[in-house]
Amino acid sequence: MVYKIGMRIVDARFLKSVDRYEGKGREPLPEICFIGRSNVGKSSMINTLVARKVARTSSIPGATRLINLYQVDYEFEGLKKSLIVSDFPGFGYARVPKEMREGWQQMIEAYIEDNRAITQIIWVFDVRREMDPLDEMLLEWLSANGIGFRLVLTKIDRETRSAVAQKKIRFQSVTGEGNPPLLFSAKDGQGKHELLSHIARSAKSTFSRD
């Protein structure tokens, strides 16, 4: 089946790196957050989606310590629009001191809780891994705070099709019947159009948190 998409990226650019939400008191653009463990390929995913190298990548897991913000200008359903993409520091890297890991967690939680412009969390997950207690804590926190998220299984080019299909079924039992995981590969672009379409639709929606 050919997946058709109505979203076309016009421009994408780095804005700044922050350690807290700075948008209080102004009308913000819709924001899509990319979150996940260290070394799952969040920055590579962003670069693939916008078809240019804007996101900063590192070969050293745990090196990113701030939230990197990007503005993406695009066309969707005949209209020109913009959104903010936030690339969060990877969490759970064992060689990072415990105090630093806890500081990152507090920074991320505070940023999300303060930012009412967030319309979706893209949870990037290496398809070769299984969820551990830290992942389960993130899932519980997102659910408890009523934060909409979509799990994206990445690096699917490094697994067989049958293994990927089985993993997708297994994770859907965690994320819910109406929220199936998406599949993605930064290497060959698999799943790019479907994820872009999901992001465009998510940017149009809003959700409330008590």
DRENROBA-922798 format. One record per residue (C-alpha): x, y, z. Coordinates in steps of 0.5 Angstrom, whole numbers, plus 500, padded with zeros to 3 digits. Layout:
BEGIN
XYZ...
***
This chain:
BEGIN
500500500503507498502512504500519502502525506500532505505535509511538506517541510519548507525550512528547519533551523536550530533556535537555542538550547535551554534548561527550562521552559521560557515561553510563559506569557506569550502565545507559543507555537505548537510543540512536539517533544522527542524523548528517549533513552541515550543513543536511540537516535532522536537527533538522527530521526529529526534530521531525517524528518526535515531532510537536512542536518539541523539537530546536533548528534553525538557519538558519545551517549549521554553527552547532550545535557540541554533541551535543543529547540528547533523551528520547523516551517511546513505546509499542510492541507494547503496552509503554511504553518510552523511548530517547535521541535524539542530534542530532549537529553537522552536518559538512563545512560549508566556512565553518567553520575546519578546526580546528573541523571536525576537532574536531567529527569527533573529538568525534563519533567519541569519543562513538560509540566510548565509548557502547555504548548506541547501537543505530543511526545514522540517517545523514541525507542530502539526496537532491539531493546525491551522496556526496563523499570526506567522505561516503565517509570516514564510510561507511568509518569506520562499516563499519570499526567495525561500527556499524549505520546506516541511510541516510535520504534527506531533502528528497524533496519537492524532487525528482521521484519518478523522481529520488528512485527512481533515487537510492534505487537508486544509494545501495543499491549503497553501503549494501548489499542488505539495508540499503536507504535510507529516504525522508523529507520533514519538509515533508509527513511522507512516510516518517515512519511507516516511519522511526519503525517502524525506530527502534522495532525498532532500539531493541530490538536491540543490536550489539557492537563489538570
***
